[in-house]
Amino acid sequence: MTGPSTPWTTATVVEVDRPDGRLARVRLDVDGREEGLPGQHYVVRLRAPDDYTAQRSYSVASDPADPLVELMVERMPDGEVSGHVHDVLEPGDVLEVRGPLGGWFTWDGSTTAVAVGGGSGVVPLVAMLRYAARTGTADRLRVVAVGKTLDALPYAEELLAAGASVFTTRENLGSRVAAPPYPEEVGELVEDLVARSGPVEAAYVCGSAGFATFATRLLGESGVRLDRVRVEQFGPTS
């Protein structure tokens, strides 16, 4: 597992997919790449000819065994790095990167876990699901994904296919009226997980600061001990 001493290296862009004007999926061939664990992130640094730099952290969506590192980059207002990714980046370009980083917000399949993600906060949970499918540990993981609409939620179709519980807050989804997940809904998932795999040993929350507060409270009201909750938040207050 890597940490603060992880050196900077270079990564060659292999694929850039921009399905809409808000999200860009980038796959990188990282020089000297280490495998890491689901839940970790990379720092991407841009360097101008005058040596001015801008950098931002992005969660990894790919299974650690994937030979490429997959990032999902959301366009941010006035974002120097995200703007470059959306408007300029092409296959063959070389970026400065550092990672994988982070050891606290990781899941290795050995614990019974619940994970709740909002918007682009689902990205590290996708890595967990991919890892679980490969390693045969899917029975130990339950994922709750929340988005405004299905189209706005990254990896929505993959999340549904993998068995994640998906909730939309601004459009009805099937017979369910648009609304955030309720404690009783998440509580049923927790009860099923406990019945199949034992007590919840870890819980993960990823999203904006406001979402992180909501999701942490939601887990507590759903029967998860709050000392089991690990939070990864992003945005101006992260």
N, C-alpha and C positions, 0 to 999 in steps of 0.2 A: 504494500500500500504506500502511495506516495504522499508527500507532505510539502511543507513550505520550502524545503530545499530542492524540490523538483526543478530541474533546469529548463530553460527555454529551449525549444527546438523549432523545426520547421515542419509544415504540413502542406502537401500538394492537394489542391481541390480536384476531386475526381468527378463529383456530380453537384449540380445546383438545380434544385427544383423549386419553382415559385408558383404554387397553385393559385394564389390570389395576391393581392397587393399588401397583405399583412404578414404572411408567413413565408419563410424560405427554408427548405430542407437542404442542408449542406453535408456532403460526405467527404471525409478527409483521409488521405494516406499520411499518417504521422510518422516522421522519421524517428526510429528507435522507440516506437510505441510500446508502452506497458499495458497489460491487460486490465487491471483495476477491478472495480466492483460496480454493480448498478447503483445509481444514486450519486455518483461522482460528477465532477464538472471539469471543463477546460476553460482557460483564459485565452482569448484571442486578442492579439495585439497588432495594430496597424502602425506602420512607420512611414512618415512623409519624407521626401527628399532632404528636407532640412533637419531631419531626425526628430521632429515632433511626433509623439506617439499618443495613441488612444487605445484603450483596452476595455474588454467587458467579459464577464464570465457567462458561460452557457452550459446548462445541464446536458449530459450525454443521453441520447435516446437508444443507442445501439447496445446490443448484447455485448458484454466484455469480450466474448470469443469472436466477434465480428472483426475481420481484418481491417475494416475501415471504421473511423469514428464518425458517428452521425449526430449532428446538431440541428436543432430547430430554432431559427432566429426570427423573433418577432420584430417587425419594424416599430421603432420607438420615435416619438416626436423629437426632432433635432438630434437623433442618435447618430453619432459619428460612425460607430462600428456597424450598427444594423443598417444604416443608410448605404454604406459601402457594400455590404453583403447583398442588399436588394437591388442596388442600381449599377454596380460595377463588377462584382465578383463573377468570374467565369472559370470553367474547368481548365486546369493547367496553371492557374495562379498559385503562388506560394504565400502562405501566411506564417507569422510567428505565433506559436502556441505553447502553453505550459499545462501539463496535466498527465494523467487524471489526478484531480485534487479532491480532498475531503475524505474523512474517514468516519465521521459521525453519522451522516445521513446516507448510510449504505445498508444494503440487505444482501446476505450471502446465502439465503435459503435455509439456514439452520434454525431460524426462529419462526414462530407463528406471528403473522403481521397483517395489519390493516393499513392501507395507504389512501389518502384523500388528496386529490389535486384539483386546482381550479384554473381554467384557461391553459396558458402555456406551462403552468405548474404540473401538468400531467406528464411532461417529457421524461423526467427521471423515473416515473412510475411505469412508463412504456418499457424502459430498460429493464426494470424489475420483472415485468410480465414476460418479456422475451427471454430473460435469463431463466425464469421459472419454467417456461415451456421446454427449454433445452435441457435443463437439469432434472426435470421430473419433480419439481417442488411446488407446483401450482396449487396443490391442496393446502399449502401453508400460507397462501397470500390471497387477500381480498383487496380489490382496488375500486375506489369510488372516484369518478371523474365528473366534474361539473363545468358546464359551459353555458354561455348565453343562448347559443343555438348549436345544432349539430354541425352545421357548416363551419362555425367559428371555432370549434373545438379541435385542436391538433390531434391527429391520429384517431379520429372518432370511430371510423369503421374498424380499424384494428383493435381498438379498445373493446368494442362491442363483440367482435369475433372471438376475443380472448376471454370473454366472460366477465369483463368489468361492468360494474353498475354505473350507468351513465345517466346524468340528470341535466335537463336544460331549464334555464330560468326565464327565457323569453319566448319560447315556443313549446307547444305541447309535443310530447314524445310518446307516440302510440296513444294509449288511453290515459296516460298520466298528464294532468294539467301542469303547465309551466310553473315551476317553483324549485327552490333549493331543496336538497334532501332533508327529510324530517328525521328526528332522532329514532322514531320507531322503525323507519325504513333501514337505517344503518344498523340499528340494534338487531334486526333480523339477520343481517349479514354477519354480525359479530357472533350471535348465538349459533348460527350454522357453522362458522369457522371453529368456534370452541368445541362444538359437538364432534366435529370431524378430526380436528388436529390439536386440541388442547387450548389452554388459556392464551390470550393475546400477550405476547412477550415484547412486541415492538409495534409502534404506530408512527406513520410518517404523514406530514402535512406539507404541501408545497403550493405556493401561490402568492398573491399580493398580501400586504400587511393586513388589510381588512379581511381578506378571505382566510388567512391563517388564524386570526382570532375566532372567526365563525367556525371554522373546521375543528379547531381544538375544543371549543365548547361542545360542538356536535358529537365528537368522539366521547367526551366525558359523559354526556347525556345518553349515549348509546351503550354505556357499560365498560368503556375502556379506561383503565387507570391513567390519569394525566401524567404520572411520572414515567409512563412508557412512551409518551409522545415526543417526537423529534420534528422540529419545524425548520423548513427552508423557505424563506420569503424573499421576494424581490420587489424592486421598485424604489422610489425616492427615499423611503424610510427603512430600507433593508440594510 
